[in-house]
Structures are given as structure tokens and as C-alpha cells.
Amino acid sequence: MTEKKSTPNTNRALKTRVKTARKRTLASTLWLERQLNDPYVAQAKRDGYRSRAAYKLLEIDTRYHILKRGQKVIDLGAAPGGWSQVAAAKVGATEGAGKVFGIDLLPVATIPGVDFRQLDFLAPEAPQILTEWLGGPADVVLSDMAANATGHKKTDQLRIIDLVELAADFAVQVLAPGGIFLAKVLQGGTETNLLAMLKRQFAEIRHVKPKASRADSSELYLLAMGFRGRPE
Ligand SMILES: C[S@@+](CC[C@H](N)C(=O)[O-])C[C@H]1O[C@@H](n2cnc3c(N)ncnc32)[C@H](O)[C@@H]1O
């Protein structure tokens, strides 16, 4: 029988893999601990929401009254579906009053009153698919999209800025006058250009940090209200 000799290189590679696996186990243990101790996670279970994120939208809506019966709402980055559930209830989607369209990279189990498609918003054809699917202007564009964190702060910030800029470009293409755009951004990460564009297109811009958004997270929401409409 021949025995495989370990070289310094294979030893080093093995050590790195063990280290990475340990880090991952620690991260998932911490995540699990946080989920188990999170009052919003427990509340979401009791209230039948798919995610604790539902309370962020509920809180923003209580403060700014963005969702109303009969509206057409688009929910970008909808999985697992908390925001879509809130929006569907507020617009009366199950009674045929309003409509909610959700998209995500991930699948979403059926939500009453919500039309869902598994779609990458960054795909070049996505805005056209969405516009045709909407079949007319939307009243509210929501984006809770977040790319998987790389752990590298600058990269994560750039990826989220990319998503929010594209979501904003899309919103100004599809919103009806008076429409609302709500998107997740990172603290200190809202591009000056994006803010300047939104200030031109909307009557009121706010940065909102709902209580349900974890205090140790740099997540923040950009709320643009009163879309001025596209020039004829
Ligand atoms: C924080 S979660 C959304 C939670 C959701 N608002 C809720 O209430 O359940 C962010 C979602 O954005 C989605 N996402 C990230 N990049 C995306 C992309 N390019 N296209 C579509 N969805 C995307 C992720 O798959 C993830 O499900």
C-alpha cells in the first residue's frame, strides 16, 4: 500500500479549511441564538408573518401612511414574503381592490392576493418583464433587496447601492404621479447622485430606521414620497 505524503502546502490548505468551517459554525450558532432571542421573530410566528421584516414595513406605514386600499404595489426582493403579506392586506388584494406583484431570486410559497415571479432584478430584461407584467403604472415600489453579504464592508455597500440605484431608476419609470418609493440602503451609503435624482423627482425624501431594524445593523430605509411624474 502506498501512503500519501502530506506537504506543507496541503497542511496549510487543510488548516485554512478547518478555520473557515469553524468560523461558519460560530456564525450560524450566533445567528440561531439571535433568532431565538428576537421578540420580532416570536411575534412574526404568532401573527402568521413569513418574516420579522414585516414589522419594519408596518412601522413605516403607521408613521407615513404609504399603503392604501386599491393601490398597485411592487415588492422587489420579496422572499420569504413578510412585506408582500403586509402590502396585500393593506391594499385589499384578496378582495380584488388592489394588487401586489413580488419578485425575488428565491422562490416564495403562495401568498393570497400576491402575484409572484422568481426573477433576478439585475437581469437586463427584468425592468421590461416587470413593466409588461404590471400593465400600467404602480402606486408604490418597495425594495428590501439585499445581496448576500460578503463580509467586506465596502463591497457590500457597493452592491446594495447598485441595487437601490437600479430600483430607483425602475421606480421613476413605472410610478404614477404621487407614487411612493421605499428602499433599503446602508447608513452612509446613499449616493449623492441618487439622492439628488430622487429630490428632483419626489416632493419629500426621508431616511427611516424602524425599531424592528436591528440597532447593530447599518440598514436604513430611504422613503421618497409624492412622485412628480414623468414629463409628457
Ligand atoms: C431581506 S430579504 C427581503 C425580506 C422581505 N422583505 C420580507 O419581508 O420577507 C432580501 C431579499 O432580496 C433578494 N434579492 C437580492 N438580490 C436580488 C436580485 N438581484 N433580484 C431579486 N431579489 C434579490 C434576496 O434573495 C432576499 O430574499
The ligand as a MOL file (V3000), in Angstrom:
LIG
                    3D

  0  0  0     0  0            999 V3000
M  V30 BEGIN CTAB
M  V30 COUNTS 27 29 0 0 0
M  V30 BEGIN ATOM
M  V30 1 C -34.0720 40.9900 3.4550 0
M  V30 2 S -34.6760 39.8940 2.2600 0 CHG=1
M  V30 3 C -36.2860 40.5120 1.9630 0
M  V30 4 C -37.2790 40.2380 3.0550 0
M  V30 5 C -38.6980 40.5610 2.6430 0
M  V30 6 N -38.8980 41.9980 2.5010 0
M  V30 7 C -39.6990 40.0370 3.6180 0
M  V30 8 O -40.4270 40.8280 4.1970 0
M  V30 9 O -39.8050 38.8280 3.7780 0 CHG=-1
M  V30 10 C -33.8080 40.3880 0.8380 0
M  V30 11 C -34.1810 39.6170 -0.4040 0
M  V30 12 O -33.6100 40.2690 -1.5430 0
M  V30 13 C -33.4380 39.2790 -2.5250 0
M  V30 14 N -32.5760 39.7550 -3.6070 0
M  V30 15 C -31.2740 40.1290 -3.5220 0
M  V30 16 N -30.7970 40.4430 -4.7350 0
M  V30 17 C -31.8360 40.2870 -5.6130 0
M  V30 18 C -31.9670 40.4470 -7.0160 0
M  V30 19 N -30.9290 40.8200 -7.7640 0
M  V30 20 N -33.1530 40.1930 -7.5940 0
M  V30 21 C -34.2110 39.7950 -6.8360 0
M  V30 22 N -34.1450 39.6090 -5.4990 0
M  V30 23 C -32.9740 39.8560 -4.8900 0
M  V30 24 C -32.8350 38.1280 -1.7250 0
M  V30 25 O -32.9650 36.9120 -2.4130 0
M  V30 26 C -33.6470 38.1910 -0.4240 0
M  V30 27 O -34.6930 37.2690 -0.4290 0
M  V30 END ATOM
M  V30 BEGIN BOND
M  V30 1 1 1 2
M  V30 2 1 2 3
M  V30 3 1 2 10
M  V30 4 1 3 4
M  V30 5 1 4 5
M  V30 6 1 5 6
M  V30 7 1 5 7
M  V30 8 2 7 8
M  V30 9 1 7 9
M  V30 10 1 10 11
M  V30 11 1 11 12
M  V30 12 1 11 26
M  V30 13 1 12 13
M  V30 14 1 13 14
M  V30 15 1 13 24
M  V30 16 1 14 15
M  V30 17 1 14 23
M  V30 18 2 15 16
M  V30 19 1 16 17
M  V30 20 1 17 18
M  V30 21 2 17 23
M  V30 22 1 18 19
M  V30 23 2 18 20
M  V30 24 1 20 21
M  V30 25 2 21 22
M  V30 26 1 22 23
M  V30 27 1 24 25
M  V30 28 1 24 26
M  V30 29 1 26 27
M  V30 END BOND
M  V30 END CTAB
M  END
